[in-house]
Amino acid sequence: MTWVIWLVVFTVVSVMVLEVVATLLYHRYVSAGNRAAMNTLLVKKKNSTMSTPYTLYETHPFTGWTLNPFYVNKLGQRIHNKLGFRAKTDFVEKTEALRIYCAGGSTTYCTDIDETDLTWPSLLEKKLQISLGRSVEVINGGVGGFNTYQSFIRLSAYLDYLHPQLVIVYLNKNDLTSFYNPPAHITKIFPDFSNAMRSLNFYEMGKNILAWTRYSALLKLLAAYQISLQQLNVLPYVYQLQTQPDVPRMLDWRLDLAVISTMQKNIIAVCASRKIPVLYVTEVVHDAVLAPYMAQIHQLVRELARSDQRCYAFDLAAIFPYEKELFIDKLHFTPKGCQKMADLLAAHLLSQSLVSPKER
């Protein structure tokens, strides 16, 4: 019996030591925002659409998810306005400024950059203001994970409120995401993605966290990684992923370029109905697996250019330098990369007379 007692004592002491160490690590390495998000997700309310200042996204009835207006970043800054756009201030419906709307996903939103002033839409705004000598407002309409269909819905909803004089679309890779992420049993994706996507649900995000995690620092530490992913990546919960998808097999099987082309033309059509020019920009993605599929979408973009419809294409991917200091990963820009993007895009807009010093 003595050894049993010693084993119990050893186990209890070990657990206590682990809990103390985990507590120290938890408060040292897990941000206050992620800790608060975990406390929120531990309250498992089925079909919950609740959001807190610590969740980047919130649910949306038409796009599945959108930006949380109350989100506070790692620097303690509230970086979304009341409409859920990445902006320091709320928009006014009418403005004398040259207003440009930038549609896209995380590479337009600039997910990995905390300072809004260092994102490429903000840098483009500053660059054009200097070059044109007039007030310019570049609206960052990007939402992480959005494909062209979702961007079309978002743009259509705000087009007659914001009245942009130019729409820029920087979005290619996420159109592939929509075809390789849904469950494997889906053979063909509907044009509205209704059989592949569902709305974000915070209950789903939190249900895999053990109920007794709230009582253990060790379990909280183990769950912190999951919470970190939830802050930036809602795709597993929207597409109901069970395992990592076999990307080439899924794309070879069900990629439908006609669906992507239709969504691109929808954006062109809604802008043409308001006589707003559209500039499509090929997205810079350095991924060997996706390269052949990206090439197909880039070709679609190049074929969209029609001056009679005031639709133009800028093949940025063909000229953007691949230098390590410009990229966080295979597609997201560093602040230096954002500056390069803004410089190249501004030069193209000016050279093609898509923007001008005076009102058109």
C-alpha positions in Angstrom: 0.0 0.0 0.0 2.9 2.3 0.7 3.9 2.5 -3.0 0.3 3.3 -3.9 0.2 6.2 -1.5 3.5 7.5 -2.9 2.2 7.1 -6.4 -0.9 9.2 -5.5 1.3 11.8 -3.8 3.6 12.0 -6.8 0.8 12.3 -9.2 -0.9 15.1 -7.2 2.3 17.0 -6.8 3.1 16.6 -10.5 -0.2 17.9 -11.5 0.1 20.8 -9.2 3.5 21.7 -10.6 2.2 21.4 -14.2 -0.7 23.6 -13.3 1.6 26.3 -11.8 4.0 26.1 -14.9 1.0 26.2 -17.2 -0.5 29.2 -15.4 2.8 31.1 -15.8 3.1 30.2 -19.5 -0.6 30.9 -20.1 -0.4 34.4 -18.8 3.0 35.0 -20.4 2.5 33.8 -23.9 -1.3 33.8 -24.5 -2.7 37.3 -25.3 -5.4 38.9 -23.1 -7.6 38.9 -26.2 -7.2 35.1 -26.8 -7.8 34.5 -23.1 -11.0 36.5 -23.2 -12.1 34.8 -26.4 -11.6 31.4 -24.7 -13.8 32.5 -21.8 -16.5 33.5 -24.4 -16.3 30.2 -26.3 -16.4 28.2 -23.0 -20.0 29.5 -22.7 -21.4 27.0 -25.1 -24.6 28.6 -26.4 -26.0 26.6 -29.3 -26.5 28.5 -32.5 -24.8 31.5 -30.9 -23.9 34.5 -33.0 -22.3 36.4 -30.1 -19.1 38.3 -30.7 -16.8 40.2 -28.4 -14.0 42.7 -28.9 -11.6 39.7 -29.1 -13.1 37.9 -32.1 -12.1 39.2 -35.5 -15.2 37.9 -37.2 -18.9 37.7 -36.6 -21.7 35.8 -38.4 -23.4 37.3 -41.5 -26.7 36.0 -43.0 -25.6 36.4 -46.7 -21.8 36.0 -46.7 -21.4 33.5 -43.8 -19.2 35.8 -41.9 -18.0 39.4 -41.9 -15.7 41.6 -39.8 -16.7 42.3 -36.2 -17.2 46.1 -35.8 -16.1 45.8 -32.1 -12.8 43.9 -32.7 -9.8 45.2 -30.8 -6.4 44.1 -32.2 -3.2 43.0 -30.4 -2.2 46.7 -29.9 -5.5 47.5 -28.2 -6.8 49.4 -31.2 -10.3 49.2 -32.5 -9.6 48.9 -36.3 -13.0 48.3 -37.8 -15.7 51.0 -38.2 -19.4 50.5 -37.4 -20.1 49.0 -40.8 -17.5 46.4 -40.3 -14.8 47.7 -42.7 -11.1 48.1 -41.8 -11.1 51.8 -41.3 -10.2 54.3 -38.5 -13.4 56.3 -39.0 -17.0 55.8 -40.1 -17.8 56.6 -43.7 -19.9 59.5 -44.9 -22.3 58.8 -47.6 -21.1 61.7 -49.8 -17.6 63.0 -50.1 -15.6 65.3 -52.4 -12.7 63.0 -52.2 -11.8 60.5 -55.0 -13.2 57.3 -53.4 -11.8 54.0 -54.4 -13.2 50.7 -53.2 -10.8 47.7 -52.8 -12.5 44.3 -52.8 -10.7 41.1 -51.7 -9.9 38.6 -49.0 -7.1 38.6 -46.4 -4.5 39.9 -48.8 -6.6 43.0 -49.2 -7.6 43.2 -45.6 -3.9 42.5 -44.7 -4.7 40.1 -41.9 -1.2 39.8 -40.5 -0.6 43.5 -40.1 -1.9 45.2 -37.0 -1.3 48.8 -38.0 -3.9 49.9 -40.5 -1.6 52.6 -41.7 0.8 50.0 -43.0 -1.8 48.1 -45.1 -1.5 48.5 -48.9 -5.0 50.2 -49.3 -3.9 52.9 -46.7 -0.5 53.3 -48.4 -2.2 53.6 -51.8 -4.4 56.3 -50.4 -1.4 58.3 -49.2 0.5 57.7 -52.5 -2.4 58.9 -54.7 -3.1 62.0 -52.5 0.5 63.1 -53.0 0.6 62.3 -56.7 -2.8 63.8 -57.5 -2.8 66.7 -55.2 -6.3 66.0 -54.1 -8.2 64.3 -51.3 -8.4 60.5 -51.9 -10.2 57.9 -49.8 -9.3 54.2 -50.4 -11.8 51.9 -48.8 -10.5 48.5 -47.6 -13.4 46.2 -48.5 -11.3 43.0 -47.8 -12.5 40.3 -45.5 -10.3 37.3 -44.7 -11.4 34.2 -46.5 -13.8 35.9 -48.9 -14.2 34.7 -52.4 -15.5 36.6 -55.4 -19.1 35.7 -54.7 -18.9 37.1 -51.1 -17.0 40.1 -52.3 -19.7 40.8 -54.9 -22.5 40.6 -52.2 -20.5 43.0 -50.0 -19.8 45.4 -52.8 -23.4 45.4 -54.1 -24.7 46.1 -50.6 -22.6 49.3 -50.2 -22.2 50.5 -53.7 -25.0 53.0 -53.7 -24.1 54.2 -50.2 -20.3 54.7 -50.7 -20.5 55.8 -54.4 -16.9 54.9 -55.3 -15.4 56.3 -58.5 -13.3 53.2 -59.0 -13.4 49.6 -57.8 -10.2 47.5 -57.5 -10.5 43.7 -57.1 -7.5 41.9 -55.7 -8.7 38.4 -55.2 -7.8 35.0 -56.9 -6.6 32.4 -54.4 -9.8 32.3 -52.3 -11.8 31.4 -55.4 -9.9 28.1 -55.4 -10.4 27.7 -51.6 -14.1 27.5 -52.1 -13.6 24.4 -54.3 -11.1 22.4 -52.3 -12.3 23.1 -48.7 -15.9 21.7 -48.7 -16.5 18.1 -47.6 -15.3 15.4 -50.0 -18.8 14.0 -50.7 -19.8 17.2 -52.5 -19.0 16.6 -56.2 -20.2 19.9 -57.7 -20.2 23.3 -56.1 -23.4 25.4 -56.6 -22.9 28.9 -58.1 -24.0 30.5 -54.8 -21.9 28.0 -52.8 -24.9 27.2 -50.7 -24.1 23.5 -50.6 -20.5 24.1 -49.6 -20.6 26.9 -47.1 -22.7 27.8 -44.0 -22.8 30.7 -41.6 -20.2 31.1 -38.9 -21.4 29.7 -35.6 -19.5 30.4 -32.4 -20.9 27.3 -30.7 -19.2 25.2 -33.4 -15.9 27.1 -32.7 -16.1 26.4 -29.0 -17.6 22.9 -28.9 -14.3 21.1 -29.2 -12.9 22.8 -26.1 -13.4 20.5 -23.1 -16.0 21.8 -20.7 -13.6 21.5 -17.7 -10.9 23.6 -19.5 -12.1 26.6 -17.4 -10.8 24.9 -14.3 -7.3 23.9 -15.6 -4.5 26.2 -16.8 -2.9 23.3 -18.5 -6.0 22.6 -20.6 -6.4 26.3 -21.3 -2.8 26.4 -22.6 -3.4 23.4 -24.8 -6.6 25.0 -26.2 -4.9 28.4 -26.8 -3.5 27.2 -30.2 -7.0 26.4 -31.4 -8.3 29.8 -30.2 -5.4 31.5 -32.1 -6.5 29.8 -35.3 -10.1 30.8 -34.7 -9.1 34.5 -34.5 -7.7 34.4 -38.1 -9.3 31.4 -39.9 -13.0 30.7 -39.9 -12.8 28.3 -42.9 -12.8 25.0 -40.9 -16.0 26.0 -39.2 -17.8 27.4 -42.3 -16.7 24.5 -44.7 -17.1 21.8 -42.0 -13.7 20.4 -42.6 -12.8 17.2 -40.9 -9.3 16.7 -42.3 -6.8 18.5 -44.3 -8.1 18.4 -47.9 -6.2 16.8 -50.8 -6.0 20.1 -52.7 -4.9 19.0 -56.2 -7.3 16.0 -56.2 -10.2 18.2 -55.1 -9.4 21.0 -57.7 -8.9 18.5 -60.5 -12.2 17.0 -59.6 -14.6 19.9 -59.1 -12.9 23.3 -60.0 -15.5 25.1 -62.1 -14.0 28.1 -63.9 -17.4 29.1 -65.3 -18.6 29.7 -61.7 -15.6 32.0 -61.0 -16.0 33.8 -64.3 -19.7 34.4 -63.7 -18.9 36.0 -60.3 -16.2 38.2 -61.8 -18.7 39.4 -64.5 -21.3 40.0 -61.8 -19.0 42.6 -60.2 -18.3 44.1 -63.6 -22.1 44.3 -64.4 -23.1 45.9 -61.1 -20.3 48.5 -61.5 -21.2 49.1 -65.2 -24.8 49.8 -64.2 -23.4 52.7 -62.1 -20.8 53.7 -64.7 -18.0 52.8 -62.3 -14.7 51.5 -63.8 -13.3 48.2 -62.4 -9.7 47.2 -62.3 -9.0 43.5 -61.7 -5.5 42.8 -60.3 -3.9 39.4 -60.5 -3.0 38.1 -57.0 0.6 37.3 -56.1 0.7 33.7 -54.8 3.9 31.7 -54.5 2.6 28.2 -54.0 3.8 25.4 -56.2 0.7 23.3 -55.5 -1.7 26.0 -56.5 0.4 27.4 -59.4 -1.3 25.6 -62.3 -4.8 26.6 -61.0 -3.8 30.2 -60.2 -2.5 30.4 -63.8 -6.0 29.5 -65.0 -7.7 32.2 -62.9 -5.1 34.7 -63.9 -6.0 34.0 -67.5 -9.6 34.6 -66.7 -8.7 38.0 -65.2 -6.7 39.0 -68.2 -9.6 38.1 -70.5 -11.9 40.3 -68.5 -10.3 43.5 -69.8 -12.8 45.4 -72.0 -12.5 49.1 -72.4 -16.1 49.4 -73.7 -17.3 48.0 -70.3 -14.7 50.1 -68.5 -13.2 47.0 -67.1 -9.4 46.8 -67.0 -6.8 44.2 -65.9 -3.4 44.7 -64.2 -1.2 41.6 -64.2 0.6 42.4 -61.0 1.6 38.8 -60.4 3.7 38.9 -63.5 5.9 41.8 -62.3 5.8 41.7 -58.5 9.3 40.7 -57.2 9.6 37.6 -55.1 11.8 38.8 -52.3 11.6 37.4 -48.8 11.3 40.7 -47.0 8.1 41.4 -49.0 6.2 38.4 -47.8 5.0 37.0 -44.5 4.1 33.7 -46.1 3.3 32.6 -49.7 0.8 35.4 -50.4 0.4 37.9 -47.5 2.6 41.0 -47.7 4.8 42.4 -45.0 4.6 46.2 -44.5 7.4 46.5 -46.9 5.5 44.3 -49.4 2.4 46.5 -48.9 4.5 49.6 -49.8 5.7 47.9 -53.0 2.2 46.8 -53.8 0.9 50.4 -53.3 3.7 51.9 -55.4 3.1 49.5 -58.4 -0.6 49.9 -58.2 -0.5 53.7 -58.0 1.9 53.8 -60.9 -0.5 51.7 -63.0 -3.5 53.8 -62.1 -1.7 57.0 -63.0 -0.2 55.7 -66.2 -3.6 54.3 -67.4 -5.4 57.5 -66.4 -7.8 55.5 -64.2 -7.4 58.3 -61.6 -7.0 62.0 -62.2 -6.3 65.2 -60.3 -9.7 66.6 -61.2 -13.2 65.4 -60.8 -14.3 63.4 -63.9 
